[in-house]
């Protein structure tokens, strides 16, 4: 691999990404996310099973030597963004963010992964009508951790956006907790407004705050409607749903993607900025052929989606999803799927300057919240428009974040 240079100049990632209509844009031109999940794990301890290995902070100074080894491969692969999680607010991320910027790479940061709905067997599995659960708990500690993390990140132009992780909403009984995730969006936006517009940061850019959800077809339409309806102050700036329905050699129709976008059109919601928050399903032992990449960045999908996040870059747990294997001594080895994905990305038609301004009106659009169900918990939607109040006073929170 090519050795990283010691001195840099501004790159494409030095230009902040904005939203217009249902498009992401860079310097006025359309921007499509060619992203990949970057989720390194800690080394496996003796007698420890793979699923117990902890994620490490991929942007910390401690991981910086490994990141430097990975960047040339990210560049060779042809991605323009990495998606990260498990960032530690007590660590500095400046060196990593600067390094990624200088190599033309944006960063999508996942927030609130520690928040999950309570696992109530009655709510989740009973077919008998039951009383609604207590109001979901909205913990102040999670907000403080998140605000402490995002405040310094806002100074970096290659911070593409942040997302609230709502991937735990996988059953109707989980959906009352959607009010907490929506409150997270509202309060993160308000914190950034206070932070950026009251002299506490050199940047005046309002970072986009999106939502990411798991692949749950029975809830997908309700999740999309719930998190994108209402006033901009409390809704997602963009929607990212995982989708694992494209398996092996397939096409727009067989995969279910055609039915998905037809549903968007029928419900009148394709003006919402959208990405695929996770895709790239394995198909047996033959490896992924990446047909879905050509479709996602083709004319059939770019009217609704602005790219997505491939799962994933590093092969850490032996599950076959990583495209780059890290062996003994830190030696990197490109798996066959690396070469296939690289070829697909290299063969894409450049649509970054195409498509006009997109579907206008998301800024003014208010949508409709899904109807709240009654009675049985096995079906329906159970989150209303009323959100938990912010837990505490803003002045006290700002003082704690500033230290």
N, C-alpha and C positions, 0 to 999 in steps of 0.2 A: 504494500500500500504506500501511497505518497505520504511523505513526512509532512506534518502540519507546519506551516510557516510560523515564524516568531513574531511577525508584524502584520497588521491587518489594516484594511480600509473599509469604509461603510459598504454594506451589502444590501440585497433586497430586503432582508429581515430587519434593517434599520428603519424601514417605513412601517408605521403602525397600520394594523388592519382595522377597518371600520365596517359598519353595516349600513346598507341602503336597500330599501325594499326587502326582498327575500334573498339578497346577495351579500356575500362578504366581498370587500373591495380593498384594493391597495393602490394608492395614488390615482384613484378614479377608475382603474381597470378591475374587472372581475377577478376574484381570487378563489381558487379551488384548493381545499385542504387535501394534500397528499401526505397524510399523517400516518404514524405508526406508534403503537404503544411501547413505551420504554420503561420497563418495570423490573429492574434488577433485584435479585434476592440476596440475602445474607448467605454465606457458606453454610452448608448442612453440617450440623453437629453430629457427633457420634450417637447412634441409636435414635436419631431424629428422622421422622418420615418427611417426605418432600412437602406435604401440605402444611407442615408446621413451620416451614422456613419463613422468616419475616422478610417483608419488603424493606429495602434500604432507601434512604433519601437519594434519588438519582442526581440531584443538583447540589448536593452538599460538597464542601471542600474535601471531605474524606473520600468521596467517590470520584473526584475530579480526575485522578490518573486513569481510571477506567473509562470515564467519559471521553477523554482525549484519545484513547485507543478506539472507541466506538465511532467517533465522528467521521473519520474517513469512510467507514462502511455505510453510515447513514447517507453520506454524500453520494457514494457510488450507487446506492440503491435508488436514489432519485426522489426521496421524500423532501418535503419542505417544512415539516412540522413534526415534533414529537409530543405525545400525550403522556403526562406524568401524574403520579399520585404519591401518597405517603411522604409529602414534604414536611420537614421538621421546622416549626417556626423558631426554634432556638438556634438554628444554624443559618449561616450566611449562604445565599445562593447567587451572589453577585458575580463571582468568577465564572461559574458555569453559564449563567445567562449571557454574560459578555462573550464568552467563547462561542456559544451557539449562535449568537447574533452575527459574529464575524464570519461564521461559516454559512450564513444564509438560512438558518433554521429558527422557525418560530416555536413557541412552547404553549401548549394547552394544559392548564392546571386543574386537576380535580380537587374539589373541596367537600367537606362534610361527610367523608366516607365513614366516619365513626358513628353517624346517626342511623339508627335502624328502628323500624316499627316493632312494638312488643310482639313476641311470638305467643299468642293466646290460642290454645287449641280449640276453644269454643268458637272464637271468631273465625278461625281458619278452616275448620273441618266440619263443624256441626251444620246439619241441614235444617235444624229447628230454628225458628225465629228467636232472637235473643236481644236483650237491651243493648244499646250502643255502648262501647267501651268508654272509660273516662277520657277527658280531653287529653290529647297527646302532650307529653312533657317536652318543653322547649328549653334545652339547657344553655344557660349563660356561658358555661365553660367552653363549649364548642364554638360559640361566637368569638370569644376572646382569642382562642387559638387561631381561628381562621383570620380574623382581622389582623393579628400580629404577623401572620404569614404573608397576607396579600399586600399590606402597606408598602414594604420595600420593593415588592415585585412590580408595582405600578410604574416605577421609574424606567423600566426596560421596554424599549419599543417593540421588541420581539415577543413580549407577552401577548399572545394572540387573543386569549380570552380565559375566563375561568368558568368551570361548570359545577353546579351542585349535583352531587351524586345521589340520585333517587333510584338506583338499581335494585333496592330492596323491595320496591313496590311490585310484587309478583302475584298477588291474589287480592280478591275483593276486600277481604278482611284487613289488608294492609292499608287500604286507601284513605282511612281517616288521617293517617300520618302524612299524607300529601300536603296537608295544611302547614306542617312544620317545614317541609322542604320549600314550600312557596314563601313562608316567612323568612327562610334563610336567604332566598333571592332578594326579597324586599329589603332586609336589613343589611345585607352585603352591599347592595346598591347605595343605600343611604349612607353607610359608613364611608364608602369610596367617595361619595359626593362631599361629605364633610371633610375628609382627608385631603382631597385634591383641590378643593375650592376655598380653603381657609388657611392657605400659606404653609401647609405642612408637607408639601411635596412639590418638586420642580415641574412635574408633569401636570397638564390640565386635561389629560385624556380620560374619559370615562370608560373603563374597561368593560367590554361586553360580559354579561353574566348569563350563562345558559344553563340548561338542565340536561342530564343524561339519564336514560331509563333502560331497563333490561328488555330483552326480546320476550314480550308477553302479548301475543296477538290478541287475546281476548280483552286486554286493557289498553291496547295501543291508542285507539282513537280517543278514549276518555283521557288518557294521560296527556296526549297532544293538546286536546281542547282545554284541559284544566290549567296547564302551565303556560299557555299562550293567550288565554282570555284575560279581559280586564284591563285596568290602567297599566301603562308601562312601568310605573314605579314598583309594582309587585309581581310582574310576570317575567318569564324568561325572555332574554333578548334573542335567543335561538334555541332550537330543540335538537337534541342528539339522541336518537334511539338506536340501541344495538339491534342488529339483524343477522341471524345465523341461518336463514332459510335457503340460501344459495349454497348447495353442496355439490362439489365436483363439477364435471361438465354440465352446464345448464344454460338457460337463457332467460330473457326478460319475463317471459310468461310462465315457464315451468317453475321458476324460483319463487313465484308469488309476488315479485316486485311490481309487475304490471297491475295486479289487483290492488296492491298497496297504494300506488299513486292514483289509481282510479278512485279509491276511497277518499283520498285527499281532495280530489276534484269534486266529488259528489258532496262532500261536507263543506266545501267552500273555504278550505284552510291552507291551500298551497302557497299563499303569500308569506307564510312564516319562514324565516331563515332556518334551514335544516341541514344536518350532516348525519352520516351513519357513525354512531359513536363507537361501534365495534363490528367488524365483519371479517370473514376469512375462515369459514368452517372447514375442518379437516374432512377428508374423504378416505377412510381406510388407511392402508399403508402406502398407497401410490403417491401421496403428496398432493398439494393443492395446485391447480392449473391456472388459477387467477382469472377465469373468464369474467367474474363479477367486476374486476377492476375496469375492464374495457366498457362494460355496461354502465357502471356508476359514473364514469366520466364521459359517457356518450350522450347523444341527443335525447335518448329516452328518459334519462334521469336528471340531467343538469337543469331542467326546467323547475325541478323541485329541490334538488340537493346540491350542496356546494362541496362535494367530496366526502371524505370520511377518514376513519382511523382503522388501519389494519392491525389485527391481533396476531402476533406481536413480534418485536425485534429480537430479543434475547431468548435463547433456548436454555432455561434455567432448571425446569422441573422434570425434564424427561417426558413431557406430554406431547412433544412434536410440534408445538405451535410456534416456537421461535425460528426465525430465518437465519440467525447467526448463533453458532455454538461456541461457547467459551470453555476451552479444555484446560488441562493441567498447565500450570504456569501462566495462565491468562492468555494462552494462544487462541486467536480467533480463527474460526473455520466457517466459511460460507456453506450453508446447506443448499441442496438442490432448489428448494423453494425460494431462496434468496435470488438465484439467477433467474427463475421464472418471473418473480415479482418485478425485478429490475427490468426485464424485457418488456413486461406489460406497461410499466410506468413510462419507459422510454418511448414506447410506441403510441402514446396518447396524442390525440389531436390537441393542440394548444387552444384551449377555450378561455384562457384567462383574460383575454381582451374582447371576448364575444359576449353576446347576450344582452346588450343594452343596459338598462337600469333594473331589470328584473321586474317582478310583479309588484307594482306600487301599492302603498297603502298600509303596510304593517304598522307604521308609526301611528296612523289614525285608527286602525282597525281595533275593535274591542272583542270580537268573537262572542262565543256563548259557552258558559260553563256547562259541563255535563250534568244531567239531571241526577239529583241525589236519590238513591234507592231507599226502599223501606222494607222491613220484614227480614227475609232470609239474607244471611251473610254470604251464601254461596255464589250469588250473582250480583252484578250491579256496581255502583260507585257510591262512596260514602264520605266524600270530602266536599264541604261547602265553601262558600266565598269568604266566610269569616275566618280570620287567621289569628294565631296566638299573638298576644301583645309582646313587644320587645321586653325581654326580661331585665329590667333595670333602667337606670338613667344614662343617656348618651354621654353626658359630660364625664361621668365616672368611668365609662368604658373607654372613652378616648384617652383619658389620663392613664389608665392601665396599659393601653396599647403603646402609648408613647414612652412608657417607662418612667 
